[in-house]
Amino acid sequence: MATPTPAERAAGQHPSRRRTPGDVRRWRRYLADERAEAAVYRDLAGRRSGEEREILLALAEAERRHEQHWLDLLGDDVGRPLRGDLRTRALGWLARRFGGVFVLALAQRAEARSGYVDEADATAAMAADEKIHEEVVRGLATRGRNRLSGTFRAAVFGANDGLVSNLALVLGIGASGAAQHTVLLTGLAGLLAGALSMGAGEFVSIRSQRELLEASSPAADAARALPHLDVDANELALVYRARGMAAAEAQGHADAVLARLAATGTLTGTGAVPVAPTARDLHASHDAEADAGVEADDLETHGTAWGAALSSFCFFASGAVIPVLPYLLGLEGLTAVVVAAVLVGVALLVTGAITGLLSGTSPLTRALRQLAIGFGAAAVTYVLGLAFGTTVA
């Protein structure tokens, strides 16, 4: 029996199994996809710096190793280079021109679709690599999601509220038999009132949340009192106990903080103060640096109050104007209703797909769910408008 070649051992094959034309075609397709994915990561790395750039280049190198696996299997059958599949080529085009969190979210979904788990000619290590790549890209995408999540949340909610609420309002009033100018004025009034309400609500919500987080952080004034504490009483331990530490653990942590201050000359009566205590010395945590980072992430995730308010106002208005467009263009009756419903339906599909993409779920599922919810609400008010109009008549 012949000894397997390195490529055959890597693929779990033996010379007794002869390659088929179907095998060659499949391997060439995998090779093209690996080359395209490596190019995507290099393009993304070219738009970044520091740690993110290094991570993306490492992913590109991993894809190059996978590429070499298929090259070894193909040997002389490698043929002319093929183009990657349509999804990967589209992802590469986006990476070269944008490179933001949207592209990373698409790359995350692409890694999740890897077929190496069920591919007999791929190694277990390659299948494992793809799973880990998905988590790496998820981590990179999460950074971007956190940076925009506060404003993005307000934007998505604002746009969808504007679409659904104003469509329901316009259809309900239109179905009652009101004149065209009445429907138009009602829609414009709903647009302005809703946009102002959404903007004010987001401002209050985000500002209140940030104030709540800031109120839970140790005060700098309290930190400056640390050098004057009674070392024997060590009431600093009470702070840590109040923040959730057990008594013994709190006492040990407080002793460590005061010992550090004594060693650096910051306690009263020890002379110069070369190193000032900080609010982290008051933080009840095994790792104050990490907790400080979590608090900063919380504030970043919630966004700024003004940014969220402005985003919510603008996106609600942009969504709410769509159902009014047919009436602004002079359409009336059933024609205006149908055109408004179609326009809003398209907008709901788009916003749903974007939400699904950024959240790492199926864009199609989220788009259809958004459409069903929006049209469901509009249908209820339309039926009520018909009933009201019939009653009035």
Secondary structure as UniProt FT lines:
FT   HELIX           6..11
FT   TURN            15..16
FT   HELIX           21..46
FT   HELIX           50..74
FT   HELIX           75..77
FT   HELIX           86..97
FT   HELIX           101..112
FT   HELIX           116..118
FT   TURN            120..121
FT   HELIX           124..175
FT   TURN            176..177
FT   HELIX           180..215
FT   HELIX           220..224
FT   HELIX           226..228
FT   TURN            231..233
FT   HELIX           236..242
FT   TURN            243..244
FT   HELIX           247..263
FT   TURN            264..265
FT   TURN            268..269
FT   HELIX           279..282
FT   HELIX           288..302
FT   HELIX           305..320
FT   TURN            321..324
FT   HELIX           325..328
FT   TURN            329..330
FT   HELIX           333..359
FT   HELIX           363..392
//
